[in-house]
Amino acid sequence: MAVVVMKFGGTSVATVDRIRNVARHVKREVDAGNRVAVVVSAMSGVTNQLVGYVREASVLHDAREYDAVVATGEQVTAGLLAIVLQSIGVPARSWQGWQIPIKTSAAHGSARILDVLGGEIRKRLDQGEVAVITGFQGIEPHGNRVATLGRGGSDTSAVAMAVALDAEVCDIYTDVDGVYTTDPRIVPKAKRLPKVSYEEMLEMASLGSKVLQTRSVELAMVHKVRTRVLSSFVAPEAMQPVRAGVLEDIGTIVCDEDEIVEQQVVSGIAYAKDEAKVTILKVEDKPGIAARIFGPLADASINVDMIVQNITPDGKHTDMTFTVQASELPRTLEVLKSAKQDIGYFDVKSSADVVKISVIGIGMRSHAGVAAMMFKSLSEKGINILAISTSEIKISVLIDAAYAELAVRSLHTLYGLDAA
Amino acid sequence: MAVVVMKFGGTSVATVDRIRNVARHVKREVDAGNRVAVVVSAMSGVTNQLVGYVREASVLHDAREYDAVVATGEQVTAGLLAIVLQSIGVPARSWQGWQIPIKTSAAHGSARILDVLGGEIRKRLDQGEVAVITGFQGIEPHGNRVATLGRGGSDTSAVAMAVALDAEVCDIYTDVDGVYTTDPRIVPKAKRLPKVSYEEMLEMASLGSKVLQTRSVELAMVHKVRTRVLSSFVAPEAMQPVRAGVLEDIGTIVCDEDEIVEQQVVSGIAYAKDEAKVTILKVEDKPGIAARIFGPLADASINVDMIVQNITPDGKHTDMTFTVQASELPRTLEVLKSAKQDIGYFDVKSSADVVKISVIGIGMRSHAGVAAMMFKSLSEKGINILAISTSEIKISVLIDAAYAELAVRSLHTLYGLDAA
């Protein structure tokens, strides 16, 4: 019998009725003889309400107290699901992060999981009890205080539990039925990917796909946890339970690239709208100038993504263009303003009307010309590329936001991803 | 410098703005050099919402899971108050029951506090940090699970913390400014009692006064904790801070009777509307009949209060009248129905249109005739007494609900309680 970790997000547990639906998914696995640990998020809207209270209490606040408040959302869901499971005859108990314990770092609000002591839970799973575990949180053991993992952290909790329990699979139930080649709202011909490699999923997650949280994919990759993305809104009884060694072709399995037999060159097209472009005009072109610009930004914990440098016609100056998260733009401009004396520049221009389009695929490693095809295709559509960044398995370009949908659709067709 | 425990109920922390007001009360005490532990309830309405979720999940539910869900309300308030205190320059941290720990019995949903390990908190109070403690909950150490004390349990948490910290006073802040001779909504001439003895407060609490929870008064009485009832809606800066050995004449101090110099014969008139009367007609009048009636009720955990037995004219039968909580009436009637064969009776009649009026006073111990005055006065007003019960310091009568206000007002005047 397999150990199965099932994770349900906020929309899947938004009401008590939806929690009943979740319980039926769990019962299906239990009835098939599986040992089940469930990780739950807060009912949708609850975390936002709690964060709202904290901000109303004080804009600047103790992250430990923020955690104490915000972690309660998942605690409510876990208790309710345990009750519903018991009511349909499935033995269950809820576990809060500190009870297991899930030990975390002291970085309250964005803590990292350091260790999961899964022994007691494993024992109870073997006795047929379902463990319902609060996502998004653990305990910082030194201070004996609740610590949260940051927004979306429940995915990471689920993968960490799968590692601790040596689970057959970590099933992430969401409101979509898998990972698609791109956003189906933009490209109706987008296809579900039956399998996707950890590396690709990682790029997709960090490039704008909201399906899985980046850190959960990293953790799954390191520990080789097979992670599956599924919809909780499919009728629970219409799905097959997990069997050891066999995963049905539903949802998307995130797995090792070796498991993926027919590798596409490009697996997906991602886009991120929350980018902002900053251009510093007429900076003196001399050694050390980049450090003088990006040093203060790093000190302010502002993440710089793409960077492009142009020489101005006079040959002595340079224009420096880079991107940051749109939400960081006001802080970025402030930092640059206060460092103007030290950097020495003529002016700063910025725009949030940009979008980053990325083409992702493990197959790029062994196929040349993927980037050239992309640039040619965009150019033919009259789309101007503002910046480029690449990795071994992805190419990202920054373009004017007005062209976002056109670019995504063109590239989806170009790389043969359209459904027949 | 005194150790002060301050407890704030749900209406006092109903919004973040009210929590700011609470923080000003706390700051007043801190600024005066006092060491302060604060016990908080859930924001008003929150506990009801959580209980509603649990009931929606399943009418029959695991009390341990109920506790895990319902205890989150206080956890939110504690974190928020700690944040607000910090924001006005008062060092503070929140403590959940399991972190202290407050050890409780395993009776989830109505657990009793067994022990409070206040050492770490006491150390931090001495360092000038305010402890913000979740009311209503602790940890059942054997199972490592959160246990709640039952509705109104935060008063008990506060008194238990006062015991553990050897506090000068346990100040219970509510939405009324003290304990009154009776409900001022019924008798506008009702007076605030500057002091009331533990015994009297205990009778008042169990006879319908909502000001303090019964168990908190018992605990305060056993450990001689001076407990004060105050309004949180008075401007915080208009009140005097606690000084060792001196308590201002505001609110009501619940204390040992020795401290009360001018003892009244009667201190207050209480009334309870949540009573129901049950009459079992024509029961055979023979030994053991009471056991046959009240045994099954006790087995069903139904609390019987007043009992009256009349002999019917034939001399062989008896009518048995007793009262139960109105909410228990349907269950009571069911139990009697299924025991009809065994008891042997003609019929059962019941009514919830009754009210229990109680006259309470330590002074009754040394004054005869208090009851006689009461019966005569009610009779003169044409009020029929349906049942009577007495203790050393109280007399209760059951009357038709229609006469409730008339009876309370008459007795208030009769015993000289009207304000000048």
Interface residues (C-beta under 8 A of the other chain):
Chain A: V16 I19 L50 Y53 V54 E56 A57 S58 L60 H61 D62 R64 E65 Y66 D67 A68 V69 T72 Q75 V76 A78 G79 L80 A82 I83 V84 Q86 S87 R93 S94 Q96 W98 Q99 N144 R145 V146
Chain B: V16 I19 L50 Y53 V54 E56 A57 S58 L60 H61 D62 R64 E65 Y66 A68 V69 T72 Q75 V76 A78 G79 L80 A82 I83 V84 Q86 S87 R93 S94 Q96 W98 Q99 N144 R145 V146
